[in-house]
Amino acid sequence: MELVLQQALEMMDKNHGDLVLKRRKDITGLPENLVVPGDLDLSGSSIERLPNNLKIGGSLNLMASKIKELPDNLVVPGDLDLGYTPIQKLPKNLTVHGSLDLRFTKITSLPDDLTVPGHLYLTGGVIERLPDNLKVGRSLSLSNTEKIKELPDDLVVPGNLNLSVSHIERLPKNIKIGGSLDLSRAKAIKELPDDLVVPGDLDLSYSGIEKLPKNLKVGGSLDLRFVDMKKTDLPEDLVVRMGLFLNGVTLKK
């Protein structure tokens, strides 16, 4: 194993400083004080732990690996992908300068005042609540989550907000979204806040929405396919810049 690892380390120079051990089953450990100038890709590998004092110059990909925990004070200058890992909690003083991917992990909580400059993916996870003062630089995905019922007040999502197949019951009144909003197949939510602005597409198909809010503005398309709105109608002040999809909708007569 040591010879194979040594060969992999020697290849870093040829890979512009990247160390790629993707799906490697013949390497189960890394040397202490390892320095990787570029990206470190351990996705699908048999490596069980990260070395102490690990230093990375780019992104860290641990997707579907066997790693169960991360060292404290870990700094990731790029993206951090922990999707489908057995990791159950984030380390102390974790710093990520790119996107954070926690899809289908067993992590139940996030640090207070968490800042993620890139995308934050929580799809299929068991996070119980989002921390107050959460800051996301791009998109936020909570699709296929069951335990989160509401979002922090004054949440700002500069990119897309994906709440499809979630158990979200309401959106905060002061929510700000910079892209699209996906609530498709989100059955628990019944209404949206007044004066909601969605610069991109708004997908409410197969959701529990029973009526549209006052002064709703959609910069893209509005998808209302198979939404139960029998007791209401489209508001007169509704603004939709692009397509309006009403397949399977029965409006008030």
C-alpha positions, 0 to 999 in steps of 0.5 A, spaced: 500 500 500 505 504 501 508 503 494 502 505 491 501 511 495 508 513 494 506 513 486 500 516 487 503 522 491 509 523 485 503 523 480 501 530 483 506 534 480 503 531 473 496 533 475 497 540 477 498 539 484 491 534 484 491 528 488 486 523 485 484 517 489 477 516 486 474 509 487 481 506 490 480 500 494 488 499 495 489 505 499 486 506 506 490 511 509 494 518 508 500 520 511 500 525 516 501 533 515 500 531 507 500 538 503 496 537 496 497 544 492 490 542 488 484 538 489 484 532 493 479 527 490 477 521 495 470 519 492 468 512 493 475 510 496 477 506 502 480 511 506 477 511 513 480 518 516 484 524 514 491 526 516 492 531 522 494 538 519 492 536 512 493 542 507 489 543 501 490 548 496 483 547 492 477 542 493 476 536 497 471 531 494 469 525 499 463 523 496 461 516 498 468 515 501 468 511 508 471 517 512 466 518 518 469 525 521 473 531 519 479 534 523 478 540 527 480 547 524 479 544 517 480 549 511 478 548 504 479 553 499 475 550 494 468 546 494 467 540 500 463 534 498 461 530 503 455 527 500 453 520 501 458 519 507 457 516 514 459 523 517 454 525 522 457 532 524 461 537 522 468 539 525 469 545 529 472 551 526 470 548 519 472 553 513 469 552 506 470 558 501 466 554 495 460 550 495 458 545 501 455 538 499 451 534 504 447 530 500 444 524 504 448 524 510 446 523 517 448 530 519 443 533 524 445 540 525 449 546 522 453 551 526 450 557 528 452 563 523 454 558 518 457 562 511 457 558 505 460 562 499 458 557 494 452 552 493 449 549 499 446 542 498 442 539 503 438 534 499 435 528 502 439 529 509 436 529 516 438 536 518 433 538 523 433 546 522 437 551 519 441 556 523 439 563 524 444 568 520 445 562 515 449 566 509 449 562 502 453 565 496 449 562 491 443 556 491 440 552 497 437 545 496 433 542 501 429 537 496 427 531 499 428 533 506 423 531 512 425 534 518 425 542 516 419 545 517 420 552 516 426 557 514 430 562 518 427 569 518 430 574 513 433 568 509 437 571 503 438 566 497 442 569 491 441 563 487 436 558 486 432 555 492 430 548 491 424 545 496 421 540 492 419 534 495 420 537 502 416 538 508 416 546 508 410 549 511 411 556 510 416 561 507 418 567 511 415 574 509 422 577 508 425 571 504 429 574 498 431 569 492 435 571 486 433 565 482 428 560 481 424 557 487 422 550 486 416 547 491 414 542 486 411 536 490 412 540 497 405 538 500 405 541 507 406 548 504 399 551 503 400 559 501 406 563 499 407 570 503 404 576 499 409 581 495 413 575 493 418 576 488 421 570 484 426 573 478 427 566 475 421 560 475 416 558 480 415 551 480 408 549 484 406 543 481 403 537 485 404 542 491 399 543 497 399 550 495 391 552 495 392 560 493 397 565 490 399 571 494 397 578 493 402 582 488 406 575 486 411 577 481 415 571 477 420 573 472 420 566 469 415 561 468 410 559 473 408 552 473 401 550 477 400 543 474 395 539 478 395 544 484 388 544 487 386 551 487 378 550 486 376 555 491 380 561 489 383 564 482 389 567 479 390 574 482 389 580 478 395 583 480 399 577 478 405 578 474 408 572 470 414 574 465 414 568 461 410 561 461 404 559 465 402 552 466 395 550 468 395 543 466 390 539 471 388 545 475 381 547 476 380 554 478 374 557 481 368 558 477 
